[in-house]
Amino acid sequence: MKFNKCSRCGCFFASADDVCPSCKSKDAIDKNTLKNFLDNSDVPLSLDNLSFKSGVDLKNINRYMETKEFSSYKKLLTNNSNLKINL
């Protein structure tokens, strides 16, 4: 295990994860919310719109979209200045 900084709250913790144990359940809820929203969306959205309509923080959306788990959803996003990933 290594010492990490939580991607959600910023606290330090010892684990291989990118979020602390306190934020792990919040992260899972946000991921499921985002997946459900994207599964039911048929029009391309900007990240700002996606964050507003899904209720998931823009910072977390960017973090999720960098993972393999969300790679298939990239096509549903329009390119805008807040997008930190390569489409």
C-alpha positions in Angstrom: 0.0 0.0 0.0 1.1 3.5 -0.6 0.1 6.9 0.9 -2.4 8.7 -1.3 -4.4 11.9 -1.4 -8.1 11.3 -1.9 -9.4 12.6 -5.3 -12.7 13.6 -3.8 -12.0 15.2 -0.4 -8.2 15.7 -0.4 -7.5 13.8 2.8 -4.5 11.5 3.0 -4.9 7.8 3.5 -3.0 4.5 3.0 -4.5 2.4 0.2 -4.1 1.5 -3.4 -7.3 3.3 -4.3 -7.6 6.8 -5.5 -10.4 7.7 -3.0 -10.4 7.3 0.8 -12.6 4.8 2.5 -15.0 7.6 3.5 -15.5 8.7 -0.1 -15.6 5.2 -1.6 -19.4 4.8 -1.4 -20.0 8.4 -2.6 -17.8 7.6 -5.6 -19.7 4.4 -6.4 -23.1 6.3 -6.2 -21.8 9.1 -8.5 -20.4 6.5 -11.0 -23.8 4.7 -11.1 -25.7 7.9 -11.5 -23.4 9.0 -14.3 -23.6 5.7 -16.1 -27.4 5.6 -15.8 -27.7 9.1 -17.1 -25.4 8.4 -20.1 -27.1 5.1 -20.9 -30.4 7.0 -21.2 -29.0 10.0 -23.1 -29.1 9.9 -26.9 -27.7 13.4 -27.7 -24.1 14.6 -27.2 -23.6 16.7 -24.2 -20.9 19.1 -23.0 -19.2 18.3 -19.7 -20.9 21.4 -18.1 -24.3 20.2 -19.3 -23.6 16.6 -18.2 -22.5 17.8 -14.7 -25.6 20.1 -14.4 -28.1 17.5 -15.6 -26.7 14.5 -13.8 -25.8 16.2 -10.6 -22.2 14.8 -10.7 -19.4 17.2 -10.0 -17.4 18.2 -13.1 -14.1 17.3 -11.3 -15.4 13.7 -10.8 -16.7 13.4 -14.3 -13.3 14.3 -15.7 -11.7 11.7 -13.4 -14.2 9.0 -14.4 -13.8 9.6 -18.1 -10.1 9.0 -17.8 -10.8 5.4 -16.7 -11.3 2.3 -18.9 -14.7 1.8 -17.2 -16.1 4.9 -18.9 -14.2 4.7 -22.2 -17.3 3.7 -24.1 -19.2 6.8 -23.0 -16.7 9.3 -24.5 -18.6 9.3 -27.8 -21.6 10.9 -26.0 -19.6 14.0 -25.1 -19.0 17.1 -27.2 -15.6 18.6 -27.2 -15.4 21.7 -25.0 -12.7 23.5 -23.0 -13.5 21.7 -19.7 -12.7 18.3 -21.3 -9.3 17.1 -20.0 -9.3 13.8 -22.0 -8.5 13.2 -25.6 -11.5 12.2 -27.6 
